[in-house]
Amino acid sequence: MRNTLIILATIGALAALAAPAQAQFCEGTVRGLSSTYNPATGSGFLAVRAGPKKAATQVGELFNGDKVEVFQRKGKWYKIATQNLPILEGWVHKNWMSNSCLY
């Protein structure tokens, strides 16, 4: 009986380690951008990029007040997806985001 309990406890512990952790929902909001839109200077929008670096291809733009889901942080970059259609996914610099995930 004791050996059975030890085996069951071990299996339970291993199962807990093998199961992926459940991520909590983390909402971010774009803030602090200029109110003047100028793509030539990069003013008035937050560039959404294909990767977590300034040299990555720009795949879209966000504006003050836009809400996104934040999935991950890598250095000073957040991996995000918009909450409205069409869905836009990519990376944004953290300086222009407030969020609920305490990153």
Secondary structure by P-SEA (a helix, b strand, c coil): caaaaaaaaaaaaaaaaaccccccbbbbbbcccccccccccccccccccccccccccccccccccbbbbbccccccccccccccccbbbbbbbcccccccccc
